[in-house]
Structure formats: structure tokens, C-alpha cells
Amino acid sequence: MSDVLIEELEVLESIYPTELLRLSENDVEIEAEADDLPDGAENLLVTLCVHYTPDYPEELPRLSLKHDHLNIDEEDVDELLAGLRTVGEENLGMAMTFTLVSHLREQISQLVRTKLEEQRRHESEKERVALEAEEKRTRGTPVTIESFKAWKEKFDSVLAIKKAQEDEEQNKSLTPKEREELKRLGTRPTGRQLFERNKNLEDENLVEEGVVSVDFSQYERTREEEEQDALEFSDSD
């Protein structure tokens, strides 16, 4: 281990007393979180794994990341490592671990903001879809030729069933002779026919009950007869 690395590790242990874990002389792990956490966001804990090569710091150390967050995918990890390697290349020849950890914290902060914005966009989209569905439910579906035809078929079917039920109820009040006549004509009786049929039934019932029918035409007088009676009455005066 070079003197440069020994001195750097001592400084790192004083800066990260709980975050740094020395696995060996050449391997360390340092936990890093966002240093600028937006309101309402969940922090992300990422562990930077560093393996120092014999030529460090003239050579970039081998870097890897560990995490247990479901909302961090492999693409996110690749982007974080690419950013770390870029910073490392810019700091070759110098102790760079602290710079790498600081940059990683900035990257995590940006990642948290990006995830939060994605979550808010997703929630906003869900609200928009729900609102459109509610408006569609209350406003109704726009009428098209296809939807009108479907509605018309359903309406005609319901109307046919209703008409059949009405016909069945109507036929119950008809005599067998009238049912046969209805089948022959293939039509329903008109309102006048039903009225005349009911009137005839009432007349028949009156006859059956012994009520004598009166022909009022026997008592009707013509206009000429009334005028003649009036003249005769005047002459007698």
C-alpha cells in the first residue's frame, strides 16, 4: 500500500466514521445518500465500492455500486458509474475518493429529483385518466352510426317484447271468436272495436239480468208534429 493511499484512508475514516467500511488494504465501501433531498422525496442509499490498484492514484480505481432500492434500475446504476469514472479521469494523479463520494451524493440528489418528478407525472396522468373517465360517464358517449345502430337494435328488441306482452294481456279479454278473427286479420283490434265489443257485452248482461230495453224512438216526435199541435192549440183559443 502506498503512502498516498494510507494517508487518504486515514482522512476518509475521519470524514466518514460510520459510512466507511474497510474490507481490506485495497478495498473500501462508503455509503452515500442525497445531499439535497426535495420535500416529499424518499432518500436513496447507495454504497460505493472502491478497489485501489497498485498504480493508484495514477490509475483509476475499480468502482462498483450496491443498493437495495426497487426504484433504481440497471440503467440508473450505469449512469452513476459513468459519471464517477468521468470525474475520476479528471482527477488522476491525486487522491480522488472524497471527490468521487461527493460527486456520487450530487448524482443521487439528481436521481431522487428525477424519480420524484416521474412519480408526480404518473400520479397526474392517473388523475387525468380518472377525470376523463368520470366526465365521459356523466357526459355520455358520443353518438356514431355504429353506436346508434346498436342502440336501435336493442331498443327495437325491448319494444317488441313489450308489445308482445301487451298483446298477450289484450288477448286474454277477447272471446275465442275474436281471437280467431284477430289471427285471421293479423292485426290488433282498434279502440272503436274494443268499445263496441264492451258495449255489446254490457247490453247482453242487462238482458240476462231481466232488464227491459226501451226503444226511445217510439217516443220521439218530429218537428212537424210539434208545430201541428201548436196550431191546433192556437185555434181552440
C-alpha positions in Angstrom: 0.0 0.0 0.0 1.4 3.4 -1.0 1.9 6.2 1.5 -0.5 8.3 -0.5 -3.3 5.7 -0.1 -2.5 5.2 3.6 -2.8 8.9 4.3 -6.0 9.2 2.2 -7.7 6.3 4.0 -7.0 8.0 7.4 -8.6 11.1 6.2 -11.6 9.3 4.8 -12.2 7.4 8.1 -12.3 10.7 9.9 -14.8 12.2 7.4 -17.0 9.1 7.2 -16.7 7.4 10.6 -19.9 5.4 10.2 -20.3 5.4 6.4 -16.9 3.9 5.6 -16.1 0.2 5.9 -12.6 -1.1 5.2 -12.7 -4.6 3.8 -9.0 -4.9 3.1 -5.9 -2.8 2.5 -7.1 -2.1 -1.0 -10.9 -2.3 -0.7 -13.3 0.0 1.0 -17.1 0.6 0.9 -18.6 4.0 1.5 -22.3 4.7 1.9 -23.7 7.8 0.2 -27.1 9.5 0.2 -28.6 12.6 -1.4 -27.1 15.8 0.0 -30.1 17.9 -1.3 -33.3 16.0 -0.6 -36.5 17.6 -2.2 -39.6 17.8 0.0 -41.7 14.7 -0.1 -39.0 12.6 -1.6 -37.6 9.3 -0.3 -33.8 9.2 0.1 -31.7 6.7 -1.7 -28.8 4.9 0.0 -26.1 3.7 -2.4 -22.8 2.1 -1.4 -19.7 2.9 -3.4 -17.3 0.0 -3.6 -13.7 1.0 -4.4 -10.8 -1.3 -5.2 -7.5 0.5 -5.3 -5.0 -0.8 -7.9 -1.2 -0.8 -7.3 -0.9 2.2 -9.6 -3.5 4.4 -7.8 -3.8 7.4 -8.0 -2.1 7.4 -11.4 -4.7 4.8 -12.4 -8.4 4.9 -11.8 -9.6 2.6 -9.1 -12.2 -0.1 -9.9 -15.6 1.1 -9.0 -19.0 -0.6 -8.4 -22.2 0.3 -6.7 -24.6 -1.6 -4.3 -28.2 -0.7 -3.4 -31.4 -2.4 -2.3 -33.9 0.1 -3.8 -36.5 -1.3 -6.3 -36.9 2.0 -8.0 -33.2 2.1 -9.0 -32.7 0.1 -12.2 -29.5 -1.1 -14.0 -29.7 2.0 -16.3 -29.5 4.3 -13.3 -26.5 2.4 -12.0 -24.7 2.6 -15.3 -25.3 6.3 -15.5 -24.0 6.8 -11.9 -20.8 4.8 -12.6 -20.2 6.6 -15.9 -20.3 9.9 -14.1 -17.9 8.7 -11.4 -15.4 7.4 -13.9 -15.5 10.8 -15.7 -14.7 12.6 -12.5 -12.0 10.1 -11.7 -10.4 10.6 -15.1 -10.3 14.3 -14.4 -8.5 13.7 -11.0 -5.8 11.2 -12.0 -2.6 11.7 -10.0 -4.4 12.9 -6.9 -6.3 11.4 -4.0 -9.8 11.2 -5.5 -12.0 9.1 -3.2 -13.5 12.1 -1.4 -14.2 13.8 -4.7 -15.9 10.6 -6.0 -18.1 10.3 -2.9 -19.1 14.0 -3.1 -20.0 13.6 -6.8 -22.0 10.5 -6.1 -24.0 12.3 -3.5 -24.8 15.0 -6.1 -25.8 12.3 -8.6 -28.1 10.6 -6.1 -29.7 14.0 -5.3 -30.4 14.5 -9.0 -31.7 10.9 -9.3 -34.1 11.4 -6.4 -35.5 14.6 -8.0 -35.9 12.7 -11.3 -37.7 9.8 -9.6 -39.9 12.2 -7.7 -40.9 14.1 -10.9 -41.6 10.8 -12.7 -43.9 9.8 -9.7 -45.7 13.1 -9.8 -46.2 12.8 -13.6 -47.5 9.3 -13.2 -50.0 10.4 -10.5 -51.0 13.4 -12.5 -51.7 11.1 -15.5 -53.7 8.8 -13.3 -55.8 11.7 -12.1 -56.3 12.9 -15.7 -57.4 9.5 -16.9 -59.8 9.1 -13.9 -61.2 12.6 -14.5 -61.7 11.9 -18.2 -63.5 8.7 -17.4 -65.8 10.5 -14.9 -66.6 13.2 -17.5 -67.3 10.5 -20.1 -69.6 8.7 -17.7 -71.5 11.9 -16.8 -71.5 13.3 -20.3 -72.3 10.1 -22.1 -70.7 8.5 -25.1 -70.7 10.5 -28.4 -73.2 9.1 -30.9 -71.8 7.4 -34.0 -73.5 5.5 -36.8 -72.3 2.2 -35.2 -73.4 3.1 -31.7 -76.8 4.3 -32.9 -77.4 1.1 -34.8 -76.5 -0.9 -31.7 -78.8 1.2 -29.6 -81.6 0.9 -32.2 -81.4 -2.9 -32.3 -81.6 -3.0 -28.5 -84.5 -0.5 -28.4 -86.5 -2.4 -31.0 -85.9 -5.7 -29.2 -87.2 -4.2 -25.9 -90.2 -2.6 -27.7 -91.0 -5.9 -29.4 -91.0 -7.7 -26.1 -93.2 -5.1 -24.5 -95.7 -5.2 -27.5 -95.9 -9.0 -27.2 -96.7 -8.7 -23.5 -99.4 -6.1 -24.2 -100.8 -8.3 -27.0 -100.9 -11.3 -24.6 -102.7 -9.2 -21.9 -105.1 -7.9 -24.5 -105.9 -11.3 -25.9 -106.9 -12.5 -22.5 -110.0 -10.2 -22.6 -111.1 -11.4 -26.1 -113.6 -14.1 -26.8 -112.4 -17.2 -28.7 -114.3 -16.0 -31.8 -112.5 -12.6 -31.6 -109.1 -14.3 -31.1 -109.7 -16.3 -34.3 -110.7 -13.2 -36.1 -107.6 -11.4 -34.8 -105.4 -14.2 -36.0 -107.0 -14.1 -39.4 -106.6 -10.4 -39.8 -103.2 -10.3 -38.2 -104.0 -7.0 -36.5 -104.9 -5.8 -33.1 -108.5 -4.5 -32.5 -108.9 -0.8 -32.7 -110.2 1.3 -29.9 -113.6 1.6 -31.6 -113.8 -2.1 -31.9 -113.0 -2.7 -28.3 -115.6 0.0 -27.2 -118.3 -1.6 -29.4 -117.4 -5.1 -28.1 -117.6 -3.9 -24.5 -120.9 -2.1 -25.1 -122.4 -5.2 -26.6 -121.3 -7.2 -23.6 -123.0 -4.7 -21.3 -126.2 -4.9 -23.3 -126.1 -8.7 -23.2 -125.6 -8.6 -19.4 -128.6 -6.3 -19.0 -130.8 -8.7 -21.0 -129.6 -11.7 -19.0 -130.4 -9.8 -15.7 -134.1 -9.2 -16.8 -133.9 -5.5 -17.6 -136.3 -4.5 -20.3 -134.7 -2.4 -23.0 -136.7 0.6 -24.2 -136.9 1.8 -27.7 -136.8 5.6 -27.3 -137.6 6.1 -31.0 -141.2 5.2 -30.1 -141.4 8.4 -28.1 -139.6 10.8 -30.4 -141.8 13.4 -32.2 -141.0 15.1 -35.4 -140.8 18.8 -35.7 -143.8 18.8 -38.0 -145.9 17.0 -35.4 -144.9 19.6 -32.7 -145.8 22.5 -35.0 -149.2 20.9 -35.9 -150.1 20.5 -32.2 -149.2 24.1 -31.6 -151.5 25.3 -34.4 -154.4 23.2 -33.1 -153.9 24.7 -29.6 -154.0 28.2 -31.0 -157.2 27.7 -33.0 -159.0 26.4 -29.9 -158.3 29.8 -28.2 
